[in-house]
Amino acid sequence: MIFRLLRLLLSDSNVFEAATKPSKATRRSHRPRRQPPPSAIDESKNYYQGYYAPKFPEKYRGDPDDIVFRSSWEKIAFQWCDLNPRVVAWASEELDVEYFMKGVPYPRSYFPDLLIYFGRGETMMIEIKPAEQKQNPDYENRCKWAAARAYCRDRGWSFRIWDEKTIDILRPLVKYWYKARSAELKTRKG
């Protein structure tokens, strides 16, 4: 990973493309490649999860057939990124950020929930957590978020943690954009 970051920093290539291009090293190997039903409720884990099918797959940086949401909040955030006309591109769990924990002799991998690229050149890394975990993070999350903040600071990006209050703000925007862009979506299907 260190050599990949050095190559990224020293190359003249576009950071946008290089940072979001999926590779075998940054892809999670445990995710199945087959598409199950669009969403499913996992009774054993008591939360909503499934695959997200983007309305505008050209905006997604990665494999648009392999977008996994692990909660209903992530699904709403994905819809917001997909339908928002200000979002130029987005990715979910496509970037590997290495972090260290005290007592662990090797680096661990953190895959942020979202990377969002806006038209005005702003890039945001997003983690989605309940407000309780945001206010009182455990040691592992503090290590992940410190590494994410440093990673973003080095690139001029911003790092945000969205909780249920943020998702509640996004929910009506998703409904509005879906209605506003419905004609465009119909012409894309036909």
Buried (B, 14 or more C-beta within 10 A) or exposed (E): EEEEBEEEEEEEEEBBEBBBBBEEEBBEEEEEEEEEEEBEEEEEEEEBBBBBBBBBEEBBBBEBEBBBBBBBBBBBBBBBBBBBEEBBBBBBBBBBBBBEBEEEEEBBBBBBBBBBBBEEEEBBBBBBBEEEEBEEBEEEBEBBBEBBBEBBEEBEBBBBBBBBEBBEEBBEBBEEBBEEBEEEEEEEEE
